[in-house]
Amino acid sequence: MALVVLAVAAGLTTTAHHVDHGLRPESAAEANLVAEVCGRLGAEFVAHRVALDDGPNLEARARAARFAVLPAGVLTGHTADDQAETVLLNLMRGAGVDGLAGMRRSPRKPLLSIRRAETHELCRLCGIAVAVDQSNRDPRFRRNRVRHELIPLLDDIAQRDVSALLAREADLIADDEQFLDSLSAALDVHDARALAGAPLALARRAVRRWLSDPYPPDSATVERVLEVARGLHPSCDIGRGRRVIRSRQRLELR
């Protein structure tokens, strides 16, 4: 809602998209709420409905179904608080530096510097009613536990606003990431000798970029490929029926 308000205030031609995943009976009424606000603000409104069953991996499946019906380049309302949660979630699943950089800043995430409380305050000042998605309090979902349990505990221990610190750290790490990516892009990942002799941080990045399909390989897979580049093994399995093979000092994916 805050994103719609700010987009209209910025003079943009604005279309708000509401996706009903069919998981909550109140979702249809929420679509009406968004449509009414768009009518007041002079924004266009489009409603989508997707068929989704409850069950394992629900958040990821809902995200995929949502973006499948949304137009390319859609803007999202992720805030600095969402960024902090993402950094902690990535840390808990053992992500590397890429994961600690969180969501990258881009025109598609214009609210990434704004706090969640500020979006609520903006809507309040504009007299806009907002819907409360009760699934955002469901402890089945790890992000909800991070939001409602872990971050308040960290704030209490640190006696500081930890979300602001995490969001700032993500920005700093993202800058370093961009620099290291530019250096690793100059590496010929097929040249076994060059890859084996490169700084380890750059070699790992080059391999991750090469094998991302669409997600990057895990660290164990990257290390196996580097061992092939160093001549320790003639080839290695990287999953999904694929192998990296060294032949005449060249690495090939088969």
N, C-alpha and C positions, 0 to 999 in steps of 0.2 A: 504493500500500500504506500509506504514512504517512497519507494522507487518511482511509482506512478506520479505521485505529487511532485517530486523533484524533477522528473523528466518533463512534465507539463510546464513547470515553473521555468525550466531552462529553454523553453520555446521549441522543444522537439515535437515532431509528429509522433504521437505515442499510441501504441496498441498494447493493452494488457491481456495476457493469456492466462486462463485458469484451467488447470488440469485436474479432473476428478478421477482418482484412481479406483473408485468404487469400493473403497475399504471402510468408509465411515458414512453413516446415513445422513449426517449433517452437511456433507460436502456440497450437495446441490444447493442448499440455502446459502452456503458461503460464496458460491458462484454468483448468486443473485446480489449478494452484498458488494462484490467486486464490480459487477455490472452497474449497480446504482452509483457507486463512487465515480466510475469512469464517465457516466452520464453527466454528473455534476461538474467534472473537471474538463469535459470536452475530449476525452480520450476514447479511442476505439476499444472494443472488448470482443474477445474470441474465447469460446468455451470448448474444451476438449474433454473427451471421456475415454479412458483406457480400461481394459479388463485385466484385473490383477488379483491373484489369490493370495491370501495370507500364507505365511510359511517361512521357511529358512531363507536367509539372505534377502529379506524383504526390502530393506533400504536400497540396496544396490539394484534390485530388479525394478523398484519404483522409479529410481533415478533414470535408468535406461529407458523405461517405458515413457517417462515424461519427456525426455529429450528427443525421443523418436517422433513425437508429434509436434514439438515446438519448432519454429523456424530457425534456420541457420543464423548464428550471430546474436541470439537472444540475450538480453541483459538479465542478470540475476541480482538479487538483493543481499548477497552474502556480506556480512559485517565483520568488524575486527574480532568480535566474540566468536563468530564462526571460524575465523582464521585460527584463533587460539585453540579451539577444540580440535581442529584438523591437525595442528602440530602435535598435540598430545596423543591423538589417536594414531598418527603415523609413528610417533616415538614408541608407543606400546606394541606396535606390530613389527618393530625392528627395522623400520625404514632407514635408509642412509641419509646423507645430507640433502638429497633431493626432497625427501619427505619432510625434513625439518624446515624447508623453505615454504611449506604449506601451499596455499593457492597463490598463483602468480598474479601480480597486478596487471590489469588490462582494462580497456574500455568496456569490456563485457561484465566487469565487476566494479562498478563505479562507487559502491558504498563500502569498499573494503577498509577504509580508514575510519568509518563511522561506527559508533557503538550501538549495540542493539537497543539499549535504553533510549538513545537519541532518536531512533526511528519511531519508537512508541510515543515519545514526547512530541515529535513532529505531527504525528497523526492526531494526538490529543489536541494540540493547538489549532489544527485545521478542522476540528470537529468531525473527524472521520472515525467511525466505529471499525474495530478490527476483530477478526475471528481468532479464537484460541484453539489451536489444533491439539486436542488432548493426547494424540499419539506422541507429541513431543515431550511427554512426561512418562512414557511407558519405559520401565526399567529393562525391558527385553533388549532395547537398543543401546549399544555401548555409548554412542554419542550423548544420549540423554543422561546416562550415569556420569559421564565426564562433565556435562553441563551443570547438573544439579547436585552432584556429590563431590567429585574430584576438585573442580575449580574452586568452589567455596572453601574446601579444606586447604588447598594451596594458598588461597588468600589469607586464611587464618594463620597458617604456619609462617608465611612470609611477612605478614602484616603489611601487604602491598596489594595493588591491583595486578594480579599475575597475568590476566588476559592482555592487558596493555603491553606488558613486558614481552610476552610470547609473540604478539603481533609485530612488535618492533624487531625482535630477533629474527623472525621469519623474513622481514624485509632485508635485513643485513645479510642473511645467509643467501637469499635469492640473488643479491648482487654478486656475491662470490661465485655462486653457481653459474651465473651468466658468463663470467670471466673464464672460469674453468672449461665451460662448454665450448667457448670460442677457441680455446687452445686445443682441446681434444678433437675438434672438427678438422684440424690440419693433419691429424694422424691418418695414414692409410691403414685401415683395420685389416686389410687383406695381406699386408706385408708383415710376415711373422717376425722377422728380425726387428723391424721398426717398432712393432707393438711390444715385443719382449724387452726392448731397450728403453722404452718410454717411461717417464715417471709413472708410478703405479696408479696414482689418482687419475691421470689422463687416460691411461690404458683401460682402466675399468670403465670410464665414461664412454670411450670409443666403442667398447664391446657392448655395453648396455644400449647405446644408440643403434648399433648395427642389428641387434637381435630383438629389439622392441617390436612386438607384433600382436596387438598394439601396445601391450604392457611390457615394461622392461623385465628381463630375466632376474631371477634371484641371485644373491651374492655367490652361492655355491656354483651355479652355472657359469657365472662370469669367471670365477677362479679356475674352473676346469678348462675353459677356453684359453685362458692365459697360460696354463700349463702346456697346452698343445702348442701355443705360439713359442714357448721356451724350449720346445723339443722334448719335453718329458713324456709325452704320449703322442702317437700319430693321429689320434682323433678322439672325440668325446661326444657323448650323447647329450643333447640339450632339451630333450622332451618333444612330445608331439610328433614322433617319427622323424626328427631332424638330427643331423650330426654336423659338427664342424671338423673338417679334415685338413691336415697340413700336407701339402705336396709341393716340392720344389720351392720351399720357403714362402709359399702362398697359402692363405687360409681360404677355404671354400665352405659354403653352407649347402648341404645336400639333404 
